[in-house]
Amino acid sequence: MKKLNPFWLTDSRQVLVPGQSVFFAIRGDHHDGHQFIGDLYAQGVRQFVVDRPVADADQYVDAQFIVVDNVLAFMQQEAAKHRQQFSIPVVGITGSNGKTIVKEWLAQLLGGGSPQPDFVVVRSPKSYNSQVGVPLSVRQLTAAATIGVFEAGISRPHEMAALEAIIQPTIGILTNIGTAHDEGFKTLRQKVAEKLRLFTRVQTLVYCLDNEVVANEVAIMLRAVNPAAHYIGWSAEGHAEAAFWTTLRGDQLTLTRRADSREWTIQTPFTDAASVENLTHALLTLLSLKDVAVDDLNQRVARLRPVQMRLELKQGINRCVLIDDSYNNDVAGLRLALDFQKQQSSCLPKTVILSDVLQSGQDEADLYAFIGTLLAEQGVSQVIGIGPVISRNARFFGQGARFYPDTDAFLAQFSTDSLQERVVLIKGARAFSFERIVNRLQEKVHGTVLHIDLDALTHNLNYYREKVGSQTRLMVMVKAFAYGSGSAEVARLLQFHRIDYLAVAYADEGVFLRQQGITLPIMVMNPAPETFQTLIDNNLEPEIYSMALLREWMGKGEERREGGTEEQETKSTSSSFPPFSLSSAPPSRPFLHLKIDTGMHRLGFLPEEIPAVVDYLKQHPNWRVATVFSHLVGADEARFNDFSRQQAEVFGQAVAVLEAGLGYRPVRHLLNSAGIVRFPEYTLDMVRVGIGLYGVESSQLEASRVRTVGTLSTTISQIKTVKAGETVGYSRSGELDHDARIATLAIGYADGFDRRLGKGMGQVWVNGVLCPTVGNVCMDMTMIDVTGASAAEGDRVEIFGPNLPVTTLAQQMNTIPYEVLTGISERVKRVFYSAG
Ligand SMILES: *Cc1c(COP(=O)(O)O)cnc(C)c1O
């Protein structure tokens, strides 16, 4: 067999260096990698590992197909072979919580940040700890590495053996074990026992003795199979057999080695129980690898940073989009960030501002040659290098690249006019203080900000995807500025995740998405005839809800077809009407979406009008009904279940008449977010997800399964003490019955903080305490009573978000979350972020 290419891919969206990549076509429950071979080939990938011969293989000139029995197992075996080439220490981390944090902190303690690192660390990217993620992580080991740090996660019995064979850890860390039986295990003991299988061959194990089940399983099971290992059990509760005792006083964490009573006292930046536990695991692992004096240890801990590393998307000057990743700069992180940039820059040109790349241990010329190639392959058209090392390797970055010795020089010399409408990745090691560059390039954010968590959006998308199954198409509603979240960014993310359809209310909204580089099919639900030309020019597809509209739209199409020459005709079909990919509607264009009124009595054909629709369509056989749909009026409430079923019934009958008349089956869809949860039996061919994607599960049956997406916050402009008997705000409506500390917030009804929330009807979250409004809400400001909270001027307060659900706010306003979300004014800054 030919050698495998060095870049391993399992996700067709993450192609970075196509010519040197191998794609593993893995089959999962909802996913089959074989589907993406054509797509990857088009992107330049030429090597594929598959589990059956590819039917149309001759269409892939120069592609190489390696056929194996089981692609995942093959990839795992190859990773295990790769691992065997290295006789360096390898740390394997497992547990229920804290794996990623312990891994990141250990990597930082081992080398990160110091000018002369003791170790060259290769570690799992992000939380790559699954059956697929672990082989990809281990594959990153190179000859330059002096230690590997990898995490392993399992969700079912018998999974750990495969991960052990790949990681082959010499040092083990067992992090916190949760008590919930959430992971497919019958008992806690079984879960612990399975996790311990990662450690059957380690030479050292670091674990906490204070969990009784863990202590017992290690003592009984693991010691029996691995008696020679060095067991470093630690205890914060004075366990008699601990190798280390720990105590925390204030922010002083003391580790005491029982054998010789040696002590290390460390000032810890994190004092919450979980962080201290994670830190202890990382510190004891470091001490098992190297004798570190207490001062040195303190310096390393002081350099630790919380593991959040979220790539923040920010609005830049000159209509640029900034990706702020000014925390660290190693090659793995750079690749992730470039990936994210690719995702975000459908049509905008790309700039990368990059510092010296630290912690690599690789030959300098090789490293920068590699990075230069990577940036070129990513289509980065403007490279700005900052730092002495990257500057002396300028030759690898092409003609147009610019270099500066340090951040000061860049800020002094660089003209920001050259950045116009670009996606700018700002990626620098901490020492370069790239936050100053971000600050310079960022459009200034005023008090009120809506943060949008793109990872939560993805999570929610996957939740609905999983519910409806892979055979069902997904349409996502991005009307009303994606429910207030920002339609361009949300649509870009959805396009990246390959949903099937977007829907907007009005033509303008669709045009905006096209201008932002969105190429997904888009349905327009309320298309006025005056906008038909706009629809055609922008590839937008109308919802047709009346005979009059049907005639107008088809008339428009005919006019266009007759008016064009042969050449224009071809062009018009390919540009105005994208190939329709839904399986049951053959790609005969142009087409439309029929809306049936089954009880909402808003827009739509009544069922009795369907025969007339059929007659009309039969006279125009060129036209295809792409989809037919209706909308439930009360899917979110059980008391309307009977009516919902009746609507489904009516819809079914109307569709039957339509299909019989047309002689083919359009794609059918009925359910919105709540309907998906409540009526799986009506999933049909496609579903339309709206509010659930944005974090509100409105049936309330599975509310805990979706994650909060938006957080609206603002700042305190001023705090003052006001005496009892005084009043606050307009119309003297906020009379005080106590001496109060009153804070003025930089948010008012013009931002979407509804006037109904005034006079104590609404509350906001201030440093852990809910504080009521006082007096009337003003246009741009609101006063709250912070007497019971610890609050200072400049503090950020949460209007809604993880600490104060938007549903609560909606109740206080006597409305529904839809109105709260879509009511946030466009003047409020949207900031998008992702862990990358
Ligand atoms: C807005 C809308 C949806 C989405 O509803 P959610 O309750 O937000 O999931 C679905 N279908 C139609 C026709 C809509 O207008």
PDBQT file of the ligand as one rigid body, heavy atoms in Angstrom, charges set to zero:
ROOT
HETATM    1  C1  LIG A 901     -41.129  31.600  11.830  1.00  0.00    +0.000 C 
HETATM    2  C2  LIG A 901     -41.644  30.382  11.213  1.00  0.00    +0.000 A 
HETATM    3  C3  LIG A 901     -41.198  29.113  11.609  1.00  0.00    +0.000 A 
HETATM    4  C4  LIG A 901     -40.276  28.888  12.773  1.00  0.00    +0.000 C 
HETATM    5  O1  LIG A 901     -41.001  28.821  13.969  1.00  0.00    +0.000 OA
HETATM    6  P1  LIG A 901     -40.276  28.621  15.374  1.00  0.00    +0.000 P 
HETATM    7  O2  LIG A 901     -41.382  28.534  16.344  1.00  0.00    +0.000 OA
HETATM    8  O3  LIG A 901     -39.448  29.810  15.584  1.00  0.00    +0.000 OA
HETATM    9  O4  LIG A 901     -39.488  27.383  15.266  1.00  0.00    +0.000 OA
HETATM   10  C5  LIG A 901     -41.634  28.016  10.894  1.00  0.00    +0.000 A 
HETATM   11  N1  LIG A 901     -42.495  28.153   9.872  1.00  0.00    +0.000 NA
HETATM   12  C6  LIG A 901     -42.975  29.356   9.474  1.00  0.00    +0.000 A 
HETATM   13  C7  LIG A 901     -43.911  29.416   8.339  1.00  0.00    +0.000 C 
HETATM   14  C8  LIG A 901     -42.582  30.508  10.141  1.00  0.00    +0.000 A 
HETATM   15  O5  LIG A 901     -43.050  31.685   9.745  1.00  0.00    +0.000 OA
ENDROOT
TORSDOF 0
